[in-house]
Amino acid sequence: MEELKKTRGGARAGSGRKKGGKNQGEHKTGRIVISCLESEVTMIKLHASEAGKTVSQFIIDLVKNR
């Protein structure tokens, strides 16, 4: 008797997650979440805007220049 070839299931060519990514060769990024009062959020955003920076870059610069 002849064996029938399975036509369902299994890996497909080109399927799955692609290797590499947008940050290939660059440093990986991270996220930090902080809790503060709404008035403090407003103050941080104001100072960042006055410095011409994003909130993230403003806080990173504050920490680096400590």
ABEGO torsion letter per residue (X at the ends): XBBBBBABEEBBBGBEBBBEEAABGBBBBBBBBBBBBAAAAAAAAAAAAAAGBBAAAAAAAAAAAX
